[in-house]
Every structure is written in structure tokens, then in C-alpha cells.
């Protein structure tokens, strides 16, 4: 998954689940998705988008710091389990 697709997925989830404007909120996650793509590839971006979307569907909007913590865990999991891309 490309970073821009992940942002769009998160934007749609926020629009559907929370009382916030998804476009504005999701744009703040773009640097995190881009960093994950550079360090661990598209599968890691997909995994991060899935985890953040799940959080949104549960009614919470992760902060950029929360997204970065989740990204670090996803990157670490990818590097240790499949060597990244």
C-alpha cells in the first residue's frame, strides 16, 4: 500500500466513525506513513493503516504520537519477522 492510499483509508474511517473531518485529521499521519514506507515497505504501511483504522472504528482518534508509536512497532515486527522489503 502506498502512503497516500493509507491516508485516504484513514480519512474515510474517520469520516464514517468519528465526529471529525477526516481530510484534515488524516493528513497529519502522512509523514508517518511515508517513513514506514521508506523503512519497511508497502506491507508495513498496510499493517499500520489497518491498526490505525481499527482504533478509529473503536471510537478513538490516535494522536500523531500514538501513530508514531504504532509505526515503530509495525516496523520492528516487519524487520524481525520477514526482513522488511
N, C-alpha and C positions, 0 to 999 in steps of 0.2 A: 504494500500500500504506500502511496506517495503521501508526503506531509499535507498537501493541500486537500487530498481526499479525506484524510483523518480529521482535519479541521472541519470540513463540511459535514462529516458524520456526527461529530460532536455538536456542531451548530444545530443540526436537525434534532438531536436528542434533547438539547437544552430547550429549543423552541417547543417541543412536544411535552416535556416533563416539568419544566420549571417556569416560574413567573419572571423570566429574564429574557432579554433579547439575545438570542443565540449568536447572531453575527458578531456583535460587539464582544461578548464573553469569550467565544471560541477563538477569536483572533489572538488572544493573549497566549494561547497554547502553541501557536505556530512555531516559535523558536525551539520549544521543547521537542516537537515532532521532527523538526529539521535536524536537531542534534542527534536524536535517536536514529534517524535515517542514515546520517553520516557515520555513526559509530557502530550500528548493529544491523542496518538494512531494513527493507520493507516489511519483513515478517515481524520485526520488533515494533515497528510503527503500528502495524495491525493489532498486535497484542496490547500495546499501550492505549490505542483508541478504544479497544474493547473494554479494558478495565475502567477507563475514564467514563465511557458511556454507561457502563453498569452502575457506577457511582451516581451518575446523573439520574438514571432510571429509578434509583432508590431514594431520590429526592434531595440529594446533596450536590452542590456545585463545587468541585475541587478548586482550591486556590492554585495559582501558578506554582507555589512552593510544594503543594501536595502533588501536583502533576510531575514536578521535577523529581520528587522522591520516588514516585511510582516509576518514572522513566529510568532512574538508576537501578531499581530492582529488576525491571524488564531487561535492561542492557546486561546486567550481571547474569541473569538467568540465561540469556542467549549465549553469552560468551562461555559460560560453564557447561551448557548442555549441548550446543551444536557448533561451537566455534565461531559464531557470527556468520556473516556472509562475505 
